[in-house]
């Protein structure tokens, strides 16, 4: 199976799990159809059944926050594993600020699904409060100010 989705939409809108060439063609037709869910660019990737999905917020290649759909991750073992995974990406792609969608497949391997340059936090805040997001931005600001002081 493959996943076909528009490049610019979010939250699973116009997302298709396809098991045949015909399903892929229908998915592409829907994505390219001039409607509110239109996109001029479609993405396709192998479907990997996840056991868990994480959103990792990264600033200057450093992990700032990890969470699932339901909760913030505070388990140091998981945080360490996500940090190690991000280290494999950093040499290839420098990440200034982004949300990385990472899944763990049934085989135990981690996979980067996508990088969101403008991650939203509404769902996270609704379930976890705004405290962790405020702390994350405080850390980002402190890092940024420290970098500015080094330049000056």
C-alpha positions in Angstrom: 0.0 0.0 0.0 1.0 3.6 -0.5 -0.2 6.9 1.0 -1.0 9.7 -1.4 -1.6 13.1 0.0 -1.4 16.8 -1.0 1.8 18.7 -0.2 0.2 21.7 1.6 -2.8 20.4 3.5 -2.8 19.2 7.1 -4.6 17.0 9.6 -5.3 14.2 7.2 -7.3 16.2 4.7 -7.3 14.7 1.2 -5.1 11.8 2.5 -5.5 8.4 0.8 -4.4 4.9 1.6 -4.2 3.2 -1.8 -3.9 -0.5 -2.5 -4.1 -0.4 -6.3 -3.1 1.7 -9.3 -6.8 2.7 -9.8 -6.9 4.0 -6.2 -3.8 6.0 -6.7 -5.3 7.5 -9.9 -8.5 8.4 -8.0 -6.5 10.0 -5.2 -4.5 12.1 -7.6 -7.6 13.2 -9.4 -9.1 14.3 -6.1 -6.0 16.1 -5.0 -5.6 18.0 -8.4 -9.4 18.8 -8.6 -10.0 22.5 -8.2 -11.7 22.6 -4.8 -10.9 23.8 -1.2 -8.6 20.8 -0.9 -6.8 21.4 -4.1 -3.0 21.2 -4.3 -0.7 21.4 -7.3 1.7 18.9 -5.7 1.0 15.4 -4.5 3.2 13.3 -2.3 3.3 9.5 -2.3 5.1 7.2 0.2 5.1 3.6 1.2 2.5 3.0 3.9 4.1 1.8 7.2 1.8 0.7 9.9 2.6 2.7 13.0 2.6 1.4 16.5 3.0 5.0 17.8 3.4 8.5 16.2 5.3 11.3 17.7 5.6 15.0 16.9 9.0 16.3 17.7 9.6 20.0 17.8 13.1 20.9 16.8 14.9 24.3 17.0 18.4 24.6 15.5 18.6 20.8 15.2 17.9 20.4 18.9 14.8 18.6 20.3 12.6 21.0 22.3 9.4 19.0 22.8 8.0 15.5 22.0 4.4 14.5 22.2 1.8 12.1 20.8 -1.8 13.0 19.9 -2.8 12.4 23.5 0.1 13.7 25.7 3.5 15.2 26.2 6.3 12.7 26.4 8.5 13.0 29.5 10.0 9.5 29.4 13.7 10.1 29.2 14.3 6.8 27.3 11.9 7.8 24.5 13.2 11.4 24.5 16.7 10.0 24.1 15.7 7.7 21.3 14.0 10.7 19.4 17.2 12.8 20.0 19.3 10.0 18.5 16.9 9.7 15.5 17.1 13.5 14.9 21.0 13.2 14.9 20.7 11.0 11.8 18.7 13.7 10.0 20.8 16.7 11.0 23.8 16.0 8.8 21.5 15.8 5.8 19.0 18.6 6.6 19.6 21.5 8.9 16.4 22.2 10.8 15.9 25.8 12.1 12.4 25.3 13.5 9.9 22.6 12.6 7.7 19.8 13.8 8.8 16.4 12.7 6.2 13.7 12.4 8.0 10.4 13.4 6.4 7.0 13.6 7.6 3.7 15.0 6.7 0.9 12.7 5.7 -2.6 13.7 9.4 -3.6 13.1 10.5 -1.2 15.8 12.2 1.2 13.3 11.6 4.9 13.4 10.5 6.7 10.2 10.3 10.4 9.4 6.9 11.0 7.7 7.1 14.7 7.2 8.6 18.0 8.4 6.1 20.8 9.2 7.6 24.2 8.9 4.6 25.8 10.7 3.5 23.2 13.3 0.3 24.0 15.0 -0.3 23.4 18.7 -4.0 23.8 19.2 -4.7 20.1 19.7 -1.7 19.8 22.0 -2.8 22.8 24.1 -6.4 21.5 24.3 -5.2 18.3 25.9 -2.1 19.4 27.8 -2.5 23.1 28.5 -0.3 25.8 27.3 2.5 25.5 29.9 4.7 23.1 27.9 4.4 25.3 24.8 5.3 28.5 26.8 8.3 26.7 28.3 9.4 25.5 24.9 9.3 29.1 23.5 11.1 30.4 26.5 13.9 28.0 25.8 14.0 28.9 22.1 14.1 32.6 23.0 16.9 32.1 25.5 18.9 30.2 23.0 18.3 32.8 20.3 19.3 35.6 22.7 22.4 33.7 23.7 23.3 33.4 20.0 22.7 37.1 19.4 25.0 38.0 22.4 27.7 35.7 20.9 27.5 37.7 17.6 27.6 41.1 19.3 
